Amino acid sequence: MPEPLDFGGQTPPIDPPADCVSPLIWRLARRLYADHQPGPDGWCLNCRPAIVYPCVARQLADFGLAVAVRPATAGPHVANKGHHW
């Protein structure tokens, strides 16, 4: 699993960076990132009062941003048990 990207305390840019391998994933993850921000009381503003920050949606946003800029690793899928189609 890729590590979350470090933006130096800044929010990630809306437009995908030049080295982005999947602009669609970037845009979707960036929107999710914007929608799920922490409130002053430690709860996600969008999920309040059910989920403490970081909520699952914010974790998925961080994961999506990291995946969008890193190329997928090559290799057979685990579920295919070594079969090459």
N, C-alpha and C positions, 0 to 999 in steps of 0.2 A: 504494500500500500504506500503510495507516495506521501511524503511529508507535506504539510500545508506550506504554502508559499509565504515568505516574509516580505511584507510591503513597507517595512520600516515605520510602522505606526500609521501609515496612510491607508486609505481605502483603495482597493484595486481599481484600475481604470475601467471605464465602461466599455471602451473599444478594446478588442483583443490586442495583445502585444504582437510585434512583428514576427516573433518566433513561435507563435501559437500554432499548434498542429490541428486544433479543432475549434474554430471560431464559434460554432453553434453551441458547443458545450460551455465555452467561456461565457457567452452571453446568457445562457440559462443559469449557470452557476452564479454569475455576477448579480443577476436579478434576485435570486434566492438569498445571496449574501446581503443585498440591500434591504430585503424584506424582514430579515431576522437579525435584529441588532439588540444588544443588551440594554436594559433599562437601568436607572439609577439604583433600583432595589435588587438587581441581580437576576431578574426574570427576563426572558425573551419578550420584547415588546409585542410581537405578533402572536405568540403562543400563550401569553399571560392569561390566567394565573396557573396554568397547568404544568409548565415545564421551566426548570431552571436553565439558565444560559450556560454553555452553548447547547441549544436544542438540537435535535436530530437534523432538522432542515439546515441549520447553520453548519453542522459538521459535514453534511453532504455538499454544501456550497463550497466549503474549504477544499474538500476532496475533488470536486469538479474543476475548480480553478487549477489545482495542481495537475490533474490529468490532462487538461486542455493544452498545457504548455510542454508536456513531456510525451515523446513518442511512445507508442505501445511496444512492449517487448515481444519479440518474435518467439514462437515455440508452439508446440501442439497444445490444444485445449485439454485440460485435465479430464473432462468428462468423456472424451472420445477414446480413452484407454489405448492410445498409441496408434489408432487407425488414421491413415492419411487418405482423405477423400479426394 
